[in-house]
Amino acid sequence: MNELGKLLVIVGLVIAAIGVLLWTGVGRGWLGRLPGDVHYSRGNFSFYFPIVTCLLLSLLLTLILWLFRK
């Protein structure tokens, strides 16, 4: 149980740090506007799906969690 507690504290701190960075505006210019993100507008209809941003964040989180396992 001791290891689980440490892991939860570390994950919480990482999430809080990411939240502070996003709150201060870091990444505002490029996050969600990467090449490959789908954006379609026509008339009063707009569809936006940040697929490349999701893939990049997934890769980053996978790498971080993989490093914490070792």
N, CA, C and O atoms as CSV, one atom per row, in Angstrom:
chain,resi,resn,atom,element,x,y,z
A,1,MET,N,N,0.810,-1.202,0.000
A,1,MET,CA,C,0.000,0.000,0.000
A,1,MET,C,C,0.853,1.267,0.000
A,1,MET,O,O,0.435,2.306,-0.510
A,2,ASN,N,N,2.038,1.172,0.569
A,2,ASN,CA,C,2.905,2.337,0.647
A,2,ASN,C,C,3.289,2.826,-0.747
A,2,ASN,O,O,3.323,4.031,-0.993
A,3,GLU,N,N,3.581,1.892,-1.665
A,3,GLU,CA,C,3.944,2.259,-3.028
A,3,GLU,C,C,2.777,2.905,-3.766
A,3,GLU,O,O,2.972,3.847,-4.534
A,4,LEU,N,N,1.577,2.408,-3.537
A,4,LEU,CA,C,0.395,2.986,-4.173
A,4,LEU,C,C,0.183,4.426,-3.719
A,4,LEU,O,O,-0.170,5.287,-4.526
A,5,GLY,N,N,0.394,4.687,-2.448
A,5,GLY,CA,C,0.264,6.047,-1.935
A,5,GLY,C,C,1.255,6.996,-2.571
A,5,GLY,O,O,0.907,8.120,-2.931
A,6,LYS,N,N,2.491,6.542,-2.710
A,6,LYS,CA,C,3.513,7.373,-3.354
A,6,LYS,C,C,3.153,7.651,-4.808
A,6,LYS,O,O,3.299,8.774,-5.291
A,7,LEU,N,N,2.682,6.622,-5.495
A,7,LEU,CA,C,2.302,6.789,-6.892
A,7,LEU,C,C,1.155,7.789,-7.035
A,7,LEU,O,O,1.183,8.642,-7.922
A,8,LEU,N,N,0.160,7.689,-6.177
A,8,LEU,CA,C,-0.972,8.610,-6.251
A,8,LEU,C,C,-0.549,10.051,-5.977
A,8,LEU,O,O,-1.055,10.974,-6.616
A,9,VAL,N,N,0.366,10.252,-5.041
A,9,VAL,CA,C,0.854,11.610,-4.756
A,9,VAL,C,C,1.619,12.157,-5.955
A,9,VAL,O,O,1.436,13.316,-6.328
A,10,ILE,N,N,2.466,11.344,-6.558
A,10,ILE,CA,C,3.251,11.795,-7.716
A,10,ILE,C,C,2.337,12.112,-8.895
A,10,ILE,O,O,2.505,13.139,-9.552
A,11,VAL,N,N,1.375,11.238,-9.165
A,11,VAL,CA,C,0.443,11.482,-10.270
A,11,VAL,C,C,-0.362,12.753,-10.007
A,11,VAL,O,O,-0.591,13.541,-10.924
A,12,GLY,N,N,-0.787,12.957,-8.774
A,12,GLY,CA,C,-1.524,14.172,-8.430
A,12,GLY,C,C,-0.692,15.425,-8.631
A,12,GLY,O,O,-1.199,16.432,-9.126
A,13,LEU,N,N,0.566,15.377,-8.258
A,13,LEU,CA,C,1.443,16.535,-8.443
A,13,LEU,C,C,1.697,16.819,-9.918
A,13,LEU,O,O,1.756,17.977,-10.331
A,14,VAL,N,N,1.847,15.768,-10.707
A,14,VAL,CA,C,2.047,15.953,-12.150
A,14,VAL,C,C,0.807,16.575,-12.779
A,14,VAL,O,O,0.919,17.496,-13.587
A,15,ILE,N,N,-0.363,16.086,-12.419
A,15,ILE,CA,C,-1.608,16.648,-12.957
A,15,ILE,C,C,-1.773,18.098,-12.531
A,15,ILE,O,O,-2.194,18.934,-13.330
A,16,ALA,N,N,-1.442,18.407,-11.269
A,16,ALA,CA,C,-1.531,19.790,-10.801
A,16,ALA,C,C,-0.550,20.692,-11.544
A,16,ALA,O,O,-0.885,21.828,-11.878
A,17,ALA,N,N,0.657,20.195,-11.805
A,17,ALA,CA,C,1.647,20.993,-12.538
A,17,ALA,C,C,1.189,21.260,-13.968
A,17,ALA,O,O,1.352,22.367,-14.480
A,18,ILE,N,N,0.620,20.253,-14.606
A,18,ILE,CA,C,0.101,20.444,-15.955
A,18,ILE,C,C,-1.051,21.442,-15.941
A,18,ILE,O,O,-1.151,22.283,-16.835
A,19,GLY,N,N,-1.910,21.359,-14.948
A,19,GLY,CA,C,-3.013,22.302,-14.825
A,19,GLY,C,C,-2.535,23.729,-14.637
A,19,GLY,O,O,-3.101,24.652,-15.223
A,20,VAL,N,N,-1.503,23.925,-13.830
A,20,VAL,CA,C,-0.955,25.274,-13.626
A,20,VAL,C,C,-0.352,25.799,-14.924
A,20,VAL,O,O,-0.532,26.968,-15.266
A,21,LEU,N,N,0.361,24.941,-15.647
A,21,LEU,CA,C,0.937,25.388,-16.916
A,21,LEU,C,C,-0.137,25.791,-17.913
A,21,LEU,O,O,-0.002,26.809,-18.593
A,22,LEU,N,N,-1.195,25.009,-18.006
A,22,LEU,CA,C,-2.275,25.349,-18.931
A,22,LEU,C,C,-3.038,26.582,-18.466
A,22,LEU,O,O,-3.493,27.377,-19.289
A,23,TRP,N,N,-3.179,26.744,-17.170
A,23,TRP,CA,C,-3.889,27.893,-16.619
A,23,TRP,C,C,-3.130,29.189,-16.889
A,23,TRP,O,O,-3.744,30.230,-17.122
A,24,THR,N,N,-1.807,29.133,-16.861
A,24,THR,CA,C,-1.016,30.338,-17.106
A,24,THR,C,C,-0.909,30.675,-18.588
A,24,THR,O,O,-0.447,31.760,-18.941
A,25,GLY,N,N,-1.328,29.760,-19.459
A,25,GLY,CA,C,-1.332,30.071,-20.882
A,25,GLY,C,C,-0.239,29.392,-21.676
A,25,GLY,O,O,-0.142,29.605,-22.885
A,26,VAL,N,N,0.585,28.581,-21.037
A,26,VAL,CA,C,1.614,27.857,-21.763
A,26,VAL,C,C,0.927,26.848,-22.673
A,26,VAL,O,O,0.093,26.070,-22.209
A,27,GLY,N,N,1.254,26.849,-23.927
A,27,GLY,CA,C,0.658,25.926,-24.881
A,27,GLY,C,C,-0.595,26.458,-25.551
A,27,GLY,O,O,-1.212,25.758,-26.354
A,28,ARG,N,N,-0.972,27.665,-25.237
A,28,ARG,CA,C,-2.200,28.224,-25.801
A,28,ARG,C,C,-2.108,28.397,-27.315
A,28,ARG,O,O,-3.112,28.272,-28.015
A,29,GLY,N,N,-0.919,28.680,-27.818
A,29,GLY,CA,C,-0.764,28.932,-29.241
A,29,GLY,C,C,-0.756,27.673,-30.097
A,29,GLY,O,O,-1.201,27.709,-31.244
A,30,TRP,N,N,-0.259,26.562,-29.562
A,30,TRP,CA,C,-0.121,25.366,-30.389
A,30,TRP,C,C,-0.958,24.189,-29.915
A,30,TRP,O,O,-1.299,23.316,-30.713
A,31,LEU,N,N,-1.293,24.150,-28.639
A,31,LEU,CA,C,-2.029,23.009,-28.110
A,31,LEU,C,C,-3.446,22.996,-28.670
A,31,LEU,O,O,-4.225,23.916,-28.423
A,32,GLY,N,N,-3.773,21.963,-29.416
A,32,GLY,CA,C,-5.079,21.866,-30.047
A,32,GLY,C,C,-5.121,22.413,-31.457
A,32,GLY,O,O,-6.165,22.370,-32.108
A,33,ARG,N,N,-4.000,22.927,-31.939
A,33,ARG,CA,C,-3.941,23.473,-33.299
A,33,ARG,C,C,-2.764,22.880,-34.075
A,33,ARG,O,O,-2.127,23.556,-34.881
A,34,LEU,N,N,-2.497,21.614,-33.814
A,34,LEU,CA,C,-1.397,20.946,-34.500
A,34,LEU,C,C,-1.827,20.511,-35.895
A,34,LEU,O,O,-3.016,20.314,-36.144
A,35,PRO,N,N,-0.862,20.360,-36.812
A,35,PRO,CA,C,-1.213,19.831,-38.136
A,35,PRO,C,C,-1.782,18.412,-37.985
A,35,PRO,O,O,-1.192,17.577,-37.300
A,36,GLY,N,N,-2.880,18.152,-38.599
A,36,GLY,CA,C,-3.540,16.861,-38.480
A,36,GLY,C,C,-4.789,16.907,-37.623
A,36,GLY,O,O,-5.601,15.983,-37.670
A,37,ASP,N,N,-4.962,17.968,-36.835
A,37,ASP,CA,C,-6.198,18.138,-36.085
A,37,ASP,C,C,-7.315,18.479,-37.068
A,37,ASP,O,O,-7.141,19.315,-37.954
A,38,VAL,N,N,-8.444,17.833,-36.904
A,38,VAL,CA,C,-9.547,17.976,-37.856
A,38,VAL,C,C,-10.419,19.165,-37.457
A,38,VAL,O,O,-10.918,19.234,-36.334
A,39,HIS,N,N,-10.594,20.101,-38.391
A,39,HIS,CA,C,-11.478,21.247,-38.180
A,39,HIS,C,C,-12.274,21.485,-39.447
A,39,HIS,O,O,-11.709,21.716,-40.515
A,40,TYR,N,N,-13.581,21.426,-39.321
A,40,TYR,CA,C,-14.461,21.595,-40.479
A,40,TYR,C,C,-15.527,22.619,-40.136
A,40,TYR,O,O,-16.196,22.500,-39.109
A,41,SER,N,N,-15.693,23.620,-40.981
A,41,SER,CA,C,-16.721,24.647,-40.788
A,41,SER,C,C,-17.464,24.861,-42.090
A,41,SER,O,O,-16.868,24.919,-43.165
A,42,ARG,N,N,-18.759,24.975,-41.975
A,42,ARG,CA,C,-19.582,25.323,-43.127
A,42,ARG,C,C,-20.852,25.972,-42.600
A,42,ARG,O,O,-21.629,25.356,-41.870
A,43,GLY,N,N,-21.044,27.212,-42.979
A,43,GLY,CA,C,-22.219,27.944,-42.525
A,43,GLY,C,C,-22.207,28.117,-41.016
A,43,GLY,O,O,-21.241,28.628,-40.450
A,44,ASN,N,N,-23.281,27.690,-40.370
A,44,ASN,CA,C,-23.343,27.811,-38.912
A,44,ASN,C,C,-22.976,26.498,-38.210
A,44,ASN,O,O,-23.249,26.337,-37.020
A,45,PHE,N,N,-22.362,25.563,-38.937
A,45,PHE,CA,C,-21.934,24.280,-38.379
A,45,PHE,C,C,-20.417,24.246,-38.293
A,45,PHE,O,O,-19.726,24.610,-39.244
A,46,SER,N,N,-19.908,23.814,-37.167
A,46,SER,CA,C,-18.465,23.695,-36.986
A,46,SER,C,C,-18.168,22.398,-36.243
A,46,SER,O,O,-18.815,22.087,-35.243
A,47,PHE,N,N,-17.191,21.643,-36.732
A,47,PHE,CA,C,-16.766,20.398,-36.109
A,47,PHE,C,C,-15.268,20.450,-35.908
A,47,PHE,O,O,-14.526,20.776,-36.835
A,48,TYR,N,N,-14.815,20.131,-34.703
A,48,TYR,CA,C,-13.396,20.171,-34.385
A,48,TYR,C,C,-13.031,18.935,-33.577
A,48,TYR,O,O,-13.658,18.652,-32.557
A,49,PHE,N,N,-12.023,18.201,-34.025
A,49,PHE,CA,C,-11.533,17.039,-33.306
A,49,PHE,C,C,-10.012,17.059,-33.303
A,49,PHE,O,O,-9.398,16.854,-34.350
A,50,PRO,N,N,-9.385,17.302,-32.145
A,50,PRO,CA,C,-7.918,17.409,-32.076
A,50,PRO,C,C,-7.240,16.040,-31.984
A,50,PRO,O,O,-6.691,15.693,-30.938
A,51,ILE,N,N,-7.272,15.271,-33.055
A,51,ILE,CA,C,-6.754,13.901,-33.023
A,51,ILE,C,C,-5.248,13.853,-32.786
A,51,ILE,O,O,-4.787,13.025,-32.001
A,52,VAL,N,N,-4.479,14.703,-33.430
A,52,VAL,CA,C,-3.025,14.686,-33.266
A,52,VAL,C,C,-2.642,15.165,-31.870
A,52,VAL,O,O,-1.703,14.636,-31.275
A,53,THR,N,N,-3.345,16.142,-31.348
A,53,THR,CA,C,-3.093,16.598,-29.985
A,53,THR,C,C,-3.379,15.479,-28.994
A,53,THR,O,O,-2.615,15.288,-28.048
A,54,CYS,N,N,-4.460,14.737,-29.191
A,54,CYS,CA,C,-4.778,13.602,-28.313
A,54,CYS,C,C,-3.706,12.529,-28.388
A,54,CYS,O,O,-3.310,11.974,-27.363
A,55,LEU,N,N,-3.231,12.230,-29.597
A,55,LEU,CA,C,-2.178,11.231,-29.750
A,55,LEU,C,C,-0.881,11.673,-29.078
A,55,LEU,O,O,-0.205,10.862,-28.444
A,56,LEU,N,N,-0.529,12.950,-29.211
A,56,LEU,CA,C,0.684,13.469,-28.597
A,56,LEU,C,C,0.597,13.413,-27.069
A,56,LEU,O,O,1.553,13.004,-26.410
A,57,LEU,N,N,-0.533,13.819,-26.509
A,57,LEU,CA,C,-0.708,13.765,-25.058
A,57,LEU,C,C,-0.716,12.325,-24.559
A,57,LEU,O,O,-0.176,12.044,-23.489
A,58,SER,N,N,-1.310,11.420,-25.305
A,58,SER,CA,C,-1.309,10.014,-24.930
A,58,SER,C,C,0.107,9.453,-24.932
A,58,SER,O,O,0.478,8.719,-24.016
A,59,LEU,N,N,0.886,9.780,-25.923
A,59,LEU,CA,C,2.268,9.338,-25.988
A,59,LEU,C,C,3.078,9.887,-24.816
A,59,LEU,O,O,3.864,9.159,-24.210
A,60,LEU,N,N,2.893,11.154,-24.499
A,60,LEU,CA,C,3.608,11.775,-23.395
A,60,LEU,C,C,3.245,11.129,-22.060
A,60,LEU,O,O,4.129,10.827,-21.258
A,61,LEU,N,N,1.952,10.916,-21.817
A,61,LEU,CA,C,1.528,10.286,-20.570
A,61,LEU,C,C,2.000,8.836,-20.480
A,61,LEU,O,O,2.366,8.372,-19.400
A,62,THR,N,N,1.995,8.123,-21.598
A,62,THR,CA,C,2.494,6.756,-21.611
A,62,THR,C,C,3.971,6.719,-21.259
A,62,THR,O,O,4.407,5.864,-20.488
A,63,LEU,N,N,4.739,7.635,-21.817
A,63,LEU,CA,C,6.165,7.704,-21.523
A,63,LEU,C,C,6.409,8.022,-20.050
A,63,LEU,O,O,7.264,7.403,-19.416
A,64,ILE,N,N,5.670,8.978,-19.505
A,64,ILE,CA,C,5.835,9.342,-18.091
A,64,ILE,C,C,5.496,8.165,-17.179
A,64,ILE,O,O,6.241,7.867,-16.246
A,65,LEU,N,N,4.375,7.498,-17.448
A,65,LEU,CA,C,3.999,6.365,-16.611
A,65,LEU,C,C,4.967,5.196,-16.768
A,65,LEU,O,O,5.227,4.482,-15.800
A,66,TRP,N,N,5.500,4.989,-17.960
A,66,TRP,CA,C,6.489,3.942,-18.170
A,66,TRP,C,C,7.750,4.225,-17.372
A,66,TRP,O,O,8.353,3.312,-16.808
A,67,LEU,N,N,8.154,5.506,-17.327
A,67,LEU,CA,C,9.360,5.870,-16.556
A,67,LEU,C,C,9.135,5.683,-15.066
A,67,LEU,O,O,10.069,5.311,-14.357
A,68,PHE,N,N,7.935,5.926,-14.566
A,68,PHE,CA,C,7.653,5.755,-13.141
A,68,PHE,C,C,7.600,4.282,-12.751
A,68,PHE,O,O,7.820,3.952,-11.586
A,69,ARG,N,N,7.317,3.397,-13.689
A,69,ARG,CA,C,7.289,1.974,-13.379
A,69,ARG,C,C,8.668,1.411,-13.123
A,69,ARG,O,O,8.832,0.477,-12.338
A,70,LYS,N,N,9.648,1.974,-13.780
A,70,LYS,CA,C,11.020,1.450,-13.643
A,70,LYS,C,C,11.675,1.889,-12.383
A,70,LYS,O,O,12.825,1.531,-12.127
